[in-house]
Amino acid sequence: MQEHDLSFVRAEMVANQAPPVSDHGPVSWLRKNLFANVTDTIFTILGIALIVMIVPPVIQWAFIDAQWTGADRSVCATVVQGGTQPEGWSGACWAFVDAKFQQFMFGRYPVDERWRVYLTGFLFVALLTPLLIPGVPRKGLNAILLFVVFPIVGFVLLSGGVFGLRPVPTPLWGGLLVTLVLAYVGIAVSFPLGILLALGRRSQMPVVKLVCVVFIETIRGVPLITILFMASVMLPLFLPPGTSFDKLLRALVGVALFASAYMAEVIRGGLQAIPKGQYEGADALGLSFWKKMNLVVLPQAIKLVIPGIVNTFIGLFKDTSLVYIIGMFDLLGAVRQNFADANWASPQTPITGLVFAGFVFWLFCFGMSRYSIFMERRLDTGHKR
Amino acid sequence: MATPQSTVEGAAPRVPLFYDPRVRGIAYQVLVFAGLIALIYWIIGNTTANLQRANIASGFDFLQGRAGFDIGDSLVEFSSDSTYGRALFVGFLNTLRVAIVGIITATIIGFIIGIGRLSKNWLINRICLVYVEVFRNIPPLLVIFFWYFGVLSVLPLPRESIDLPFGSYLNSRGLYFPRFLWGEGAWLVLVGLVLGIVFTFFVRRWAHRRQMATGEQFPVFWTSVALIGGLPLLAFVVTGLPLSFEFPELSTFNLRGGIQVRPEFLALYLALSFYTAAFIAEIVRAGVLGVSHGQSEAAQALGLRSSQSMRLVIIPQALRIIIPPLTSQYLNLTKNSSLAVAIGYPDLVATGGTTLNQTGQAIEVVAIWLVVYLGLSLGTAGLMNWYNARMALVER
């Protein structure tokens, strides 16, 4: 036994102490992030001033003073303008969006036949959702269903004319329906076409390379509107006399060609980033050109450029709104067309309609960009150092 | 495709002709070429047949014809008696005008927002993030409509114009500025400006050389400001303030005098600037983040102040990353200016479209569009590539 046991061993732990207030809690957060120094404080105050200037009036306009229901323009116009609102009133005219909602979604698609649009939309969502969720099996079959079977079914359903379905000609289509049809076809066509063009541009065959370079650079050098004008004015000239060509189809051709040129450049970037050893390795294994591309190069290249691809998709989705200029009524076109409705014309109508259309476009594009970020993280197999 | 030379002596394995990559390559190319020729031949045949049926003579003679339509917003003299060629030229000038001012404004807003996105201040950071996420995800055409139909067309009538500082007015017909009327001897001011720029150039060269030789610094920036601002001001005072203003004045229904900026131009200009600025902001942010952290630490270690390290170390390196994508944004803005046609701003596509409808010369008009836009693209790209080459990393 020890006699002089002077050492001290703490037998029980001291309870954790809260971190000092200076680097924990809301006050310290404010100090670090908003009031770190004089300049920061000035900027914070300016920022708050900006928010106070913008946000309350917007809320006032969009919610508090807004008119949610009503039969015609009188609810959205002041007395001087021929309505019922007091002088100086300014608020969103959601009643307009409410009254025209069906038009914004379907255009002039016959009311009795709209179940077909719903059914197509349902099929699309039902096929797209499992494709987007990484864990769901049978991606190959799913992709075939979505990109091969669905277009045929969807076309038959929407345009009708067979199986006793009433034919609905495309000039009656409109609104979000046209936007989504254009975007879907644009994406479904531009992706494979873009891959082909990118491979063609990197080909060692001079003729193929030249054709692809000229095509890509010409299309990328001009605005989409000129391509659409070209598709709507020149395509009929190029075809044998007497061939009539659906207007929607012309726009589809224009949009798809335009997007594929951009897609080709994005994918070329990915192809260039793949080290030469991968190509040579595939060659050494005796793979044919297409097998080499399909099994070795493209899976790596496309993974690298997913952000670029999705950006192209988003651009394409936004660009579909330009078909309004060649006389088609997509979502934005339908909204724009309805400003002129004498029943609803008021100073508040255009801005309300545009805010609504903007919100719908924003939802789709923002969704796509978030999904791309998610996919990028998931597929990141650790090439980063 | 190049075939590897067989190095084995003697009997190289006989490969069927069909499997020889070189033969295959040639065969593919011949096929593509033949297909292309056949397609072009077919298209030309159809087109001539169609044009004959529609009684349209091809060729660019129509450019000499009387246009018969008016253009509201024109930088050069234009009336309905002018030719189609002149109408297209007016459109081209209008495209250039909106593209140039749009690019300048978008760059300024974009850099401010982009730097704001990097701010450590949480609030500023979030405000800029919201800006970027809103504008990147809506179509440019919608932004144009928003400005045109939502904001500018609901402004008050000319009689109730909104007064702005410096005798300017804003109403539903546009923005009115006072016009500068230069008097006698005003050209001296211009001479002063040119001299100021030339002197600045020499002072910079001299200061750079002196710093290289002796390490002494010279306040180049303030000297430049003094020269470029001071010399014209001096000339202005010496010649006896040769400047008067023509202020816009209210007449019965409209404002008279001054310079009118039409709402179509304003809407397009604002929309393109705000829309493109969101993309430029992301490019700027990526560029600054792309400069490795070691660089700013090294700058700190050298004792540079934060503004100095930004100006001398970070920004020059970030510009290398920023410039190539910035070029493509400038091109996008130029191309997006063609959306003008939707609100009736007479740019190249709008005047071309009217010409096309009146004359039916679709191929010629589209060809002019292609040539002009490709030319603009190549021009901008060339300019930015030159700048990029100047900024590029010079490696030993």
Interface residues (C-beta under 8 A of the other chain):
Chain A: N33 L34 A36 D40 F43 T44 G47 I48 L50 I51 Q204 M205 P206 V207 V208 V211 T218 R220 G221 V222 P223 L224 I225 T226 F229 M230 V233 M234 P236 L237 F238 L239 P240 P241 I314 K318 D319 S321 L322 Y324 I325 L332 R336 F339 P347 P350 I351 L354 V355 A357 G358 F361 W362 C365 F366 S369
Chain B: M1 A2 G25 Y28 Q29 V32 F33 L36 I43 N46 T47 A49 N50 L51 R53 S119 K120 N121 W122 L123 I124 I127 E133 V134 R136 N137 I138 P139 P140 L141 L142 F145 F146 F149 G150 V151 S153 V154 K335 N336 S338 L339 V341 A342 V349 G353 L356 A362 I363 V366 W369 L370 Y373 L374 S377 L378
